[in-house]
Amino acid sequence: MDNTKLTFYITRHGKTLLNTLDRVQGWCDSFLAPEGIETSRWLGKGLSTADIRSVYCSDLRRTRQTAETILEAMEKGDIPVIEMQGFREACFGSYESDHNSRLWMDVSLYNHYTSPSELTQGIRNKELTYREVLDTIAKIDKANIAENYDTVCHRSLKALNEVVEREKLKGTGDILIVSHGMTILVMMWALGAHELITDHLQNASVCKVVYQNEKFTVESVGDMSYLERGKTFTQL
């Protein structure tokens, strides 16, 4: 059995303009806000202890901009950034670029919660899963183009396994993947990290996943310590 060890640092992109405006951002896109550029640099400094040899991102500009900013901070700008559509954020259909408050209120009411905050607590209490959340959005989307859980899960895990097959040929190593909040949560849930998922993912947070002996092990979800470490380095 091949015991090649691949360590994945899977991060959500930096804060964007639409994030700042509290708008739904799935397949619609926007550039990083100044805060997002800064935190991406901090993340790059914090990840400098990892020997990143390959970098992948989705085909949306916010992940490429984050990846390139991280690499610049790590002084590894010569590493090419490979885009993969499978790591794209979920499509939220007719809710794209609308106010987050409208989307999450509609999801709350459909699932018999009175408010988004009550919905969030329900997710934290494991009363509601991310499968049910995405499936709800697909059901209530008037444009009938929003992606359900299975669609996002299939394409993101397919992309992750394609990366594994490519990287195994190079032997043991560290790989950076820049993706999106909902897509990363779907991947982590599918990989069995149910108990590690306690909240939504913050911008520039990191999930650490190890692949060895033909299986994935999720070691952490939503870790902000890399960013905080990089911030400390920058302030020294």
N, C-alpha and C positions, 0 to 999 in steps of 0.2 A: 504493500500500500504506500502511495506517495504521501510522505509526511511534511511536504512543503508547508511552511507557515506564512500566511498572508495576513497582515494586520491592516484593517481598514479604518480610517478616520473619516467618518461620514458626517459632514457638517451642513447645516442650513446656511443659505446665503446671508449676506449682510443686509441691514435694514435699507429698504428702498423708498422711493417717493410715495408709492401707493401704500406701503406699510405705514409711513408717517401720516398719511391722510386717512388711515384706518379704512382702506378700501379692500374689497375682495380681490385677490391676486392669484389666479391660477394660471391659465394659458395666456392671459393678458400680461403685459410685462412693463417694467420701468427700470430706470437706472438706479444704482445705489445712491442713497442720500449721503451727504457729508459724514453723518454719524456712521453709516454703513461702511464707508471707505475706511474710516478710522478704526472701527472695531475689527474689520477684516485684516488690517495691518497688525493689530494687537494679536489676533488669532494666529497670524503667520509667525510672529515672534514666539508665541507660546507653543507652537507646534515644531519649533526648531530642534527640539530634542528627538523628534522622530526623523528617521532617515527616509523621507519621502522620495520615491523614485519615479512614480507615475501619478498623473492627475486626470480625473474625469469629472465632467459636469453635465448638466442637462443642456438642451439646445436653446435655452432662454438666456437672454443677455445678462440677467442679474447673477446667474451662477458663474458664467464665464468671467464677468468683472470681478466677482469675489475671488475666484480661483487665481486670476492673474495678480490681484492685489496681495493675496497670501504668498504667492511665489516670489513676488518682488520683495516682500518683507523678509522672506527666508533666504534671500539672495540666491534663488534657484530659478531665475527667469528663463533659463535655457530649456527647462522641462516643458514639452508641448502639452497643451490642454486639449483633451479629447472629448468632444461633445457626443452625448448619447441621448436620443429622444426618450428612451425608457426611464430616464431619471427626471423627466419633466414633472412639474406639479400637476395635481389633479385638475381636470377641467370642471369648473363650477357653473357652466352653462349660462343661463340668463342672469345669474348673480355676478358674473364677471364685472369688476370695476365698480360694483354697487357698494353701498355702505355695509361694513361687516355686521352692524347692528341688525340690519334687515334680514340678512342671511341667517344669522344665528337665532333670531327671534322666530323665524319661520320653522327652523329645525327644532327649536324648543317646543313650540306649540304642537307640531306634528307628533312629537314623542311625549306629549302630555306634561311638559314642564312649563312653568309660568314665565320664565325669563332665561336669558343666556347664562346668567350666573348660576341659576338652579341646574341648568343643563350641564355646565362645567362641573359642578359638584357631583352630578349623577355619573359623569364619565370618571371622575376621580374615585368614586365609590364602586366603580365597575358595574354600575346598573345598566350602563349603555356602552357599547363598544364602538371603536372607530369604523368597523364594518357597518354597523347600523347608522352611524352618522353619514358616511358617504352614500350609502344606499338611500337614505332619506333625501339627500340633496338631489340624487338622480331621479327620484320619484316626483319631487315637487318642482323640478326645473321645467318651466313652461316652454323652453326652447328644445327640450328633449335631447340635449347633447352633453349634459353633465356625465362624468364617468362614475360608475359605481365602484365598490370596493374591489371586486374581483378583477376588473379591468386594470386598475392602478396596481394592484398586487401582482398580477401576471406580468405586466410589462416591466415593472421595476425589478422584480426578482430575476426576470429573464436577462435584463441588462447587467445585474450584479453577477450572475453566473457566467455571462460572456466575459466580464472583466476577470473573473477567477480563471477561466480557461486560458485567457491571454497572458495573465500575469504568472501563472504556474510555470510557464515555459522559461521564465526568467529566474525562477527559484524564490527562496524566502525573501520577503521585503515588505515595506510599508507603502500604502496607497491612500491617496486623498480623493474623496468623492464629494463634490459640492452639489447638493440637491435642494429640496424644498420641504417645508414643515410637514404637510400632510403626507406626502409621498414617503418621507423618511419614517414617519410614525407607522404607516402601513407596512413598510419593510420590517421594522423592528417587531411589530405585532406578529407578522407572519413568521419571523425567525424565533418566536417564542419568548420575547422579552416582556410578557404581560405585566409582571410585577415591577419591572423597572420603569414602566411608563406611568408617570404620575401627573403629568400636565402637558400642555401644548409646548412645542419646542421654541425656544427663544432664537432670535437671529444670532448666527455665529456660534450656536451651541454644537457640541460634538457627540456623536455616538461612536463608541469603539467596538468594532466587531472583528473577531479572529476566525479565520478559516484554516482548518487543519484536519487531516485525516477524513477528508470529504464531508465535513460538517461545519456549520457556522455556530459560533458562541458569542452572544452579545454580552460584553463586559460592562458597558455603561450607556446610558441614554440621557441626552440633554445636558451634558457636562459643560459647565461654563468655566471650569478651572483653567483650561488652556488659554482662553481669552484673558482671564484675570492675571495669569502668569505673564502673558505677553505685555499686558498693560503695565505691570510692575517693572519689567525689563525696560520698557520705553521711558519710564519716569526716572530711572536711575541716572 
